[in-house]
C-alpha cells in the first residue's frame, strides 16, 4: 500500500469511528426514561407552529373510557343484577299522579317518574302532541324577539310611537324625567286593609267581623346598587306591646295579600324553574317606573282606548321580553297618570298552565289610587289587586279575591312616618 492510499484509509477509519461515537451519544441522549412518556424532540424550536398548538390545546377533549374485553378465553359476562337502585319518584303536592297526562309528562320530564313498564304507554299521538306544543312555543318566542324597526310608517310603528308618547306624558305629569332619575331608593311600609279578627284557639276557628281597619304587614326596601343592579329586601313590621293592633289576627286578609302580591308566581315553580326565577327577578328589576315602561327589553304598543276603574284610559301593551311579563297598562286620558294594569301569561305559558292544572290561565287586575307627591314625584299610595285565590291548585276554577293595601312611602334614605294611616285620611 502506497503512502497516499494509507492516508485515505486512516481518514476513512477516523470518520467511521467518529460517526459511531456521535450516533451512540445521540442514542443515549434521546433515550426515554421509564417514568416519562415523551417523544424525541430536537433542541431547535420553531415558533411557526405555536398558534396551531394553542388551537389544539383549546380543543375540547372527549372522555375516553376503557372497554372491557369479554371475548378472551376464560372471560364470562356477569349476569344482570336482580335489583337496581332507583331515585325516588318526585312528590306532586298539587296534582295527583294518576291525573297527569302523557303530554304533560313529555313536556315536564323532570317531574315524571319514568319506569321501565311505562315505555309501552308511549304512543305516536302523544309524541306528536308534545312536539307540536314545543314547536308552537318556539315560534312564539321567535315572534316575540325584538328586532329593529326598519319601516317607521307602518301601523305597528305608529302604535309604538303613540304608546311612547303616552308613557312620556305620564312621566311629565309625575314630575319629569330628571326627578324620576333622581329616585334611586324607595322604602315602602305596606298596610293591609282588613275586616276580620280570627280566633284560632281553641279550635274550631271563629271569624269575627270587627269593621274595616289597616294592619301593618311588611316593609319593602328597593334601591339601586353602585353597579346599577336593583336590590330588594322585605321584612315584617315589628309592633310594640302597646300597639292595639298587636291583638288582632287578620289571617284571611293577610293570606289574600300574600297570594296576590308576594307569592303570585309560585305556580311556576313546578312548571318551569327558569320562568319562575325570571318572574321574581323581573319584580325586583322593574320596580322603577322608567325601568318598567322604558327599560331594556320593553316593547310598547298602543291598543286604543278603553274604560278602566270608571275612567277613560289609553291602553298600552307592555311586552317585557327580558323577564317575560306581558300586561296591559291603562293611563288616564284626563290626567295622564297610570290607573292600573292587567297582567296574564303568554300564549305558550297559558297552554302549559292549562295542560298541567286543567283550568284557565290566571289574570290579575291592579288599580293604583291616591297619588301623592313624594320627593317631587307623584306616586300611588293605595293599590288594589284582584286575582285567582289559588292559581297553583289543580283542576278547580278559583273564585277571585281582592286585596287592598295602603302605602307609606319614603325615598332616597328618608325615614318613614310614625303615624298610622286611617281610612278617612285616604278618602279621595
C-alpha positions as CSV (number, residue, x, y, z in Angstrom):
1,X,0.0,0.0,0.0
2,X,1.5,3.3,-1.0
3,X,1.6,6.3,1.2
4,X,-1.4,8.1,-0.4
5,X,-3.7,5.1,0.0
6,X,-2.6,4.7,3.6
7,X,-3.5,8.3,4.3
8,X,-7.0,7.9,2.8
9,X,-7.5,4.7,4.8
10,X,-6.7,6.5,8.1
11,X,-9.1,9.3,7.2
12,X,-11.9,6.9,6.5
13,X,-11.4,4.9,9.6
14,X,-11.4,8.1,11.7
15,X,-14.7,9.3,10.3
16,X,-16.3,5.8,10.8
17,X,-15.2,5.8,14.4
18,X,-16.4,9.4,14.9
19,X,-19.8,8.5,13.3
20,X,-20.2,5.6,15.7
21,X,-19.4,7.8,18.7
22,X,-21.8,10.5,17.6
23,X,-24.6,8.0,16.9
24,X,-24.1,6.4,20.3
25,X,-24.2,9.8,22.0
26,X,-27.4,10.7,20.3
27,X,-29.0,7.4,21.1
28,X,-28.0,7.8,24.8
29,X,-29.2,11.5,24.9
30,X,-32.6,10.7,23.3
31,X,-33.5,7.6,25.3
32,X,-36.9,7.6,27.0
33,X,-36.8,7.0,30.8
34,X,-39.4,4.5,32.1
35,X,-41.3,7.2,34.1
36,X,-41.6,9.7,31.2
37,X,-43.8,9.3,28.2
38,X,-42.3,11.8,25.7
39,X,-41.3,11.5,22.0
40,X,-37.9,12.5,20.6
41,X,-37.6,16.3,20.1
42,X,-34.9,18.3,18.6
43,X,-33.2,21.0,20.5
44,X,-34.0,23.7,17.9
45,X,-37.6,25.0,18.4
46,X,-39.6,26.9,15.8
47,X,-42.4,29.4,16.6
48,X,-44.2,28.8,13.4
49,X,-46.5,26.1,14.9
50,X,-47.3,27.9,18.2
51,X,-50.7,29.3,17.0
52,X,-51.7,25.8,15.9
53,X,-50.6,24.3,19.2
54,X,-52.8,26.8,21.1
55,X,-55.8,25.9,18.9
56,X,-55.2,22.2,19.6
57,X,-54.8,22.9,23.3
58,X,-58.2,24.8,23.4
59,X,-60.0,21.9,21.6
60,X,-62.4,20.2,24.0
61,X,-61.2,16.7,24.8
62,X,-63.6,13.8,24.6
63,X,-63.7,11.4,27.6
64,X,-62.1,8.1,26.9
65,X,-63.2,5.1,28.8
66,X,-61.5,1.7,28.5
67,X,-63.7,-1.0,27.1
68,X,-63.9,-4.3,28.8
69,X,-62.8,-7.4,26.8
70,X,-65.3,-10.2,27.2
71,X,-64.2,-12.2,24.2
72,X,-61.0,-13.5,25.7
73,X,-60.7,-17.1,26.8
74,X,-62.0,-17.7,30.3
75,X,-63.9,-14.4,30.5
76,X,-67.6,-14.6,31.1
77,X,-70.2,-11.8,31.1
78,X,-71.7,-11.1,34.6
79,X,-75.4,-11.7,34.9
80,X,-77.6,-8.6,35.4
81,X,-78.3,-7.7,39.0
82,X,-81.7,-8.7,40.5
83,X,-82.2,-5.2,41.9
84,X,-81.1,-1.8,40.6
85,X,-81.4,1.2,43.0
86,X,-83.6,4.0,41.5
87,X,-84.2,7.6,42.6
88,X,-87.5,8.1,44.5
89,X,-90.4,9.5,42.5
90,X,-91.0,13.2,42.9
91,X,-93.9,14.1,45.1
92,X,-96.5,16.2,43.4
93,X,-98.3,18.1,46.1
94,X,-100.6,19.9,43.8
95,X,-101.8,17.4,41.3
96,X,-102.5,13.7,41.9
97,X,-100.1,11.4,39.9
98,X,-102.9,9.4,38.2
99,X,-104.3,12.7,36.7
100,X,-101.1,13.6,34.9
101,X,-101.4,13.2,31.1
102,X,-98.8,11.7,28.9
103,X,-98.3,15.0,27.1
104,X,-97.7,16.7,30.4
105,X,-95.1,14.1,31.3
106,X,-93.3,14.6,28.0
107,X,-93.3,18.4,28.4
108,X,-92.1,18.1,32.0
109,X,-89.8,15.1,32.1
110,X,-88.1,16.2,35.3
111,X,-91.4,15.9,37.2
112,X,-92.3,12.4,36.0
113,X,-91.0,9.1,37.2
114,X,-90.4,7.1,34.0
115,X,-90.3,3.4,34.9
116,X,-89.5,0.5,32.6
117,X,-93.1,-0.7,32.5
118,X,-94.4,2.7,31.2
119,X,-92.5,2.5,27.9
120,X,-95.4,0.7,26.3
121,X,-97.7,3.6,27.2
122,X,-95.9,6.0,24.8
123,X,-97.9,6.3,21.6
124,X,-97.4,8.3,18.5
125,X,-100.3,10.7,19.1
126,X,-98.9,11.8,22.5
127,X,-95.5,12.3,21.0
128,X,-96.9,14.3,18.1
129,X,-98.9,16.5,20.6
130,X,-95.9,17.2,22.7
131,X,-93.7,18.1,19.6
132,X,-96.5,20.4,18.3
133,X,-96.7,22.2,21.6
134,X,-92.9,22.7,21.7
135,X,-93.0,24.0,18.1
136,X,-95.7,26.5,19.0
137,X,-93.7,27.7,21.9
138,X,-90.5,28.1,19.8
139,X,-92.5,30.1,17.2
140,X,-94.0,32.3,19.8
141,X,-90.6,33.0,21.3
142,X,-89.3,33.9,17.8
143,X,-92.3,36.2,17.2
144,X,-91.6,38.0,20.5
145,X,-88.0,38.5,19.5
146,X,-87.3,42.2,19.4
147,X,-85.8,43.5,16.1
148,X,-85.0,47.0,14.9
149,X,-87.9,48.8,13.2
150,X,-86.9,49.2,9.6
151,X,-90.2,50.7,8.4
152,X,-91.4,53.7,10.5
153,X,-94.6,54.3,8.5
154,X,-96.5,51.1,9.1
155,X,-99.2,50.5,11.6
156,X,-97.0,48.8,14.2
157,X,-94.5,51.6,14.2
158,X,-97.3,54.2,14.7
159,X,-98.7,52.1,17.6
160,X,-95.2,52.1,19.2
161,X,-94.8,55.9,18.8
162,X,-98.3,56.5,20.3
163,X,-97.5,54.2,23.2
164,X,-94.2,56.0,23.8
165,X,-95.9,59.4,23.8
166,X,-98.5,58.2,26.4
167,X,-95.7,57.0,28.7
168,X,-93.7,60.2,28.2
169,X,-96.8,62.2,29.1
170,X,-97.2,60.2,32.3
171,X,-93.6,60.9,33.2
172,X,-94.1,64.7,32.7
173,X,-97.2,64.6,34.9
174,X,-95.5,62.6,37.7
175,X,-92.7,65.2,37.9
176,X,-90.4,64.9,35.0
177,X,-87.7,62.6,33.8
178,X,-85.0,64.3,35.9
179,X,-86.8,63.8,39.2
180,X,-87.6,60.2,38.3
181,X,-83.9,59.6,37.6
182,X,-83.0,61.1,40.9
183,X,-85.2,58.5,42.7
184,X,-82.6,55.8,43.4
185,X,-84.1,54.2,46.6
186,X,-87.6,53.7,47.9
187,X,-88.8,52.3,51.2
188,X,-92.5,51.3,51.5
189,X,-94.5,50.2,54.5
190,X,-97.5,48.1,53.5
191,X,-100.7,48.3,55.5
192,X,-103.3,45.7,54.6
193,X,-106.9,46.7,54.7
194,X,-108.6,44.0,56.8
195,X,-112.1,43.5,58.3
196,X,-111.8,40.4,60.4
197,X,-110.3,39.0,63.6
198,X,-109.8,35.3,63.6
199,X,-109.7,33.4,66.9
200,X,-107.9,30.1,66.2
201,X,-107.6,28.7,69.7
202,X,-109.4,26.8,71.0
203,X,-110.4,25.1,67.7
204,X,-112.5,25.3,65.6
205,X,-111.5,28.8,64.3
206,X,-114.0,31.6,64.7
207,X,-114.1,34.7,62.4
208,X,-115.3,38.0,63.9
209,X,-116.2,41.0,61.7
210,X,-114.7,44.0,63.6
211,X,-115.1,46.5,60.8
212,X,-112.5,47.8,58.2
213,X,-109.1,48.7,59.6
214,X,-105.5,48.8,58.4
215,X,-102.9,46.3,59.6
216,X,-99.1,46.7,59.1
217,X,-97.8,43.7,57.2
218,X,-94.3,44.2,55.6
219,X,-91.8,46.8,54.6
220,X,-90.3,46.7,51.2
221,X,-86.9,48.3,50.5
222,X,-85.9,49.0,46.9
223,X,-82.6,50.5,45.9
224,X,-80.1,50.6,43.1
225,X,-76.6,49.4,43.9
226,X,-73.4,51.0,42.7
227,X,-73.2,48.7,39.7
228,X,-76.8,49.8,38.7
229,X,-78.3,46.5,39.9
230,X,-81.6,46.6,41.6
231,X,-81.7,45.3,45.2
232,X,-84.8,44.3,47.2
233,X,-85.4,43.4,50.8
234,X,-88.6,42.5,52.6
235,X,-89.1,42.3,56.3
236,X,-92.0,42.0,58.7
237,X,-93.2,45.0,60.7
238,X,-92.4,44.8,64.4
239,X,-95.1,46.2,66.7
240,X,-94.6,47.1,70.3
241,X,-96.7,45.7,73.1
242,X,-98.7,48.9,73.5
243,X,-100.0,48.8,69.9
244,X,-103.7,47.7,70.0
245,X,-103.3,46.1,66.5
246,X,-101.0,43.5,68.1
247,X,-104.0,41.7,69.4
248,X,-105.7,41.5,66.0
249,X,-105.3,38.4,63.8
250,X,-106.4,39.3,60.2
251,X,-105.3,35.9,58.8
252,X,-107.8,35.9,55.9
253,X,-106.8,39.3,54.6
254,X,-103.1,38.5,55.1
255,X,-103.4,35.3,53.2
256,X,-105.1,37.1,50.2
257,X,-102.3,39.7,50.3
258,X,-99.6,37.1,50.2
259,X,-101.2,35.2,47.4
260,X,-101.8,38.2,45.2
261,X,-98.6,40.2,45.9
262,X,-95.8,38.2,47.3
263,X,-96.4,34.6,46.0
264,X,-98.5,35.0,42.9
265,X,-95.8,33.4,40.7
266,X,-95.5,30.4,42.9
267,X,-97.4,28.1,40.5
268,X,-94.5,28.5,38.0
269,X,-92.1,26.5,40.3
270,X,-93.4,23.0,39.4
271,X,-93.8,24.0,35.8
272,X,-90.5,25.7,34.9
273,X,-87.9,26.9,37.4
274,X,-86.3,29.2,34.9
275,X,-89.6,31.1,34.2
276,X,-90.3,31.3,38.0
277,X,-86.8,32.8,38.6
278,X,-87.2,35.3,35.8
279,X,-90.6,36.5,37.1
280,X,-89.2,37.0,40.6
281,X,-86.2,38.9,39.2
282,X,-88.5,41.0,37.0
283,X,-90.5,42.1,40.0
284,X,-87.3,43.5,41.5
285,X,-85.6,44.9,38.4
286,X,-88.7,46.7,37.2
287,X,-89.6,48.5,40.5
288,X,-88.8,51.9,39.0
289,X,-91.3,53.5,36.7
290,X,-88.7,54.2,34.0
291,X,-87.5,50.6,34.0
292,X,-91.0,49.2,33.9
293,X,-92.0,51.1,30.8
294,X,-88.8,52.2,29.1
295,X,-86.3,49.7,30.3
296,X,-84.1,47.3,28.3
297,X,-86.2,44.7,26.5
298,X,-89.5,46.6,26.8
299,X,-91.7,46.8,23.7
300,X,-94.8,49.1,23.8
301,X,-97.9,49.0,21.6
302,X,-100.9,51.3,21.8
303,X,-104.1,49.2,21.7
304,X,-106.6,52.0,21.7
305,X,-109.0,53.4,24.4
306,X,-111.0,51.6,27.0
307,X,-112.8,52.2,30.2
308,X,-111.0,51.3,33.4
309,X,-111.9,51.9,37.0
310,X,-114.7,54.3,35.9
311,X,-112.4,56.5,33.7
312,X,-111.5,56.6,30.1
313,X,-108.0,55.3,29.5
314,X,-105.4,54.7,26.8
315,X,-104.4,51.0,26.7
316,X,-100.7,50.3,26.2
317,X,-99.4,46.7,25.8
318,X,-96.2,46.3,27.7
319,X,-94.2,43.3,26.5
320,X,-91.2,42.6,28.7
321,X,-89.1,40.3,26.5
322,X,-86.3,40.1,29.1
323,X,-88.3,38.8,32.1
324,X,-91.5,37.6,30.4
325,X,-94.0,40.0,31.8
326,X,-96.9,40.7,29.5
327,X,-99.5,43.2,30.6
328,X,-101.9,46.0,29.5
329,X,-101.3,49.3,31.2
330,X,-104.2,51.8,31.5
331,X,-103.3,55.6,31.5
332,X,-106.0,58.1,32.3
333,X,-106.8,60.3,29.4
334,X,-107.8,63.2,31.7
335,X,-104.7,63.4,33.9
336,X,-102.2,61.0,32.1
337,X,-101.4,59.0,35.3
338,X,-101.3,55.3,35.4
339,X,-104.6,53.9,36.5
340,X,-103.9,50.2,36.6
341,X,-102.7,47.1,34.8
342,X,-104.0,43.7,33.7
343,X,-101.3,41.0,33.6
344,X,-101.5,37.4,32.5
345,X,-99.4,34.8,30.8
346,X,-98.1,34.4,27.3
347,X,-99.7,32.0,24.8
348,X,-97.2,29.2,25.4
349,X,-97.2,29.7,29.2
350,X,-101.0,29.6,29.1
351,X,-101.1,26.4,27.1
352,X,-98.7,24.7,29.5
353,X,-100.6,26.0,32.5
354,X,-103.9,24.7,31.2
355,X,-102.3,21.3,30.4
356,X,-100.9,21.0,33.9
357,X,-103.6,22.5,36.1
358,X,-106.7,21.7,33.9
359,X,-108.2,25.3,34.1
360,X,-107.9,28.7,32.6
361,X,-104.7,30.7,33.0
362,X,-104.7,33.3,35.8
363,X,-105.3,37.0,35.3
364,X,-104.5,39.8,37.7
365,X,-106.0,43.3,37.7
366,X,-104.2,46.0,39.7
367,X,-105.6,49.5,40.4
368,X,-103.5,52.5,41.5
369,X,-105.1,55.2,43.5
370,X,-104.4,58.2,45.9
371,X,-101.4,59.7,44.2
372,X,-99.3,61.9,46.5
373,X,-96.0,63.8,45.8
374,X,-93.0,62.2,47.4
375,X,-89.5,63.6,46.6
376,X,-91.1,65.7,43.9
377,X,-92.7,62.6,42.2
378,X,-96.3,61.6,42.2
379,X,-96.6,58.1,43.5
380,X,-99.7,55.9,44.3
381,X,-100.4,55.3,48.0
382,X,-103.2,52.7,47.6
383,X,-103.1,49.6,45.5
384,X,-105.9,47.2,45.0
385,X,-105.3,43.8,43.2
386,X,-107.9,41.2,42.1
387,X,-106.9,37.7,41.0
388,X,-107.5,34.0,41.5
389,X,-107.5,32.7,45.1
390,X,-105.4,29.6,44.3
391,X,-103.7,29.6,40.9
392,X,-101.5,26.6,41.9
393,X,-104.4,24.3,42.8
394,X,-105.2,21.6,40.4
395,X,-108.5,21.2,38.5
396,X,-110.5,23.8,40.4
397,X,-111.8,27.1,38.9
398,X,-110.8,29.6,41.5
399,X,-113.1,32.4,42.8
400,X,-111.5,35.8,42.6
401,X,-110.3,37.5,45.7
402,X,-109.3,41.2,46.2
403,X,-106.5,42.5,48.4
404,X,-106.1,46.3,49.0
405,X,-103.1,47.9,50.7
406,X,-102.2,51.4,51.7
407,X,-98.6,52.5,51.5
408,X,-96.3,54.8,53.4
409,X,-93.5,55.8,51.0
410,X,-90.1,57.3,51.7
411,X,-87.4,57.8,49.1
412,X,-83.6,58.3,48.9
413,X,-82.8,57.4,52.5
414,X,-85.6,59.3,54.2
415,X,-87.4,57.8,57.2
416,X,-90.9,56.6,57.2
417,X,-93.5,58.5,59.2
418,X,-94.8,57.1,62.5
419,X,-98.4,58.0,62.0
420,X,-100.9,55.2,61.4
421,X,-102.9,55.7,58.2
422,X,-106.6,55.7,58.6
423,X,-109.4,55.1,56.1
424,X,-110.6,58.7,56.4
425,X,-107.2,60.1,55.6
426,X,-107.1,58.2,52.3
427,X,-110.5,59.4,51.1
428,X,-110.4,60.9,47.6
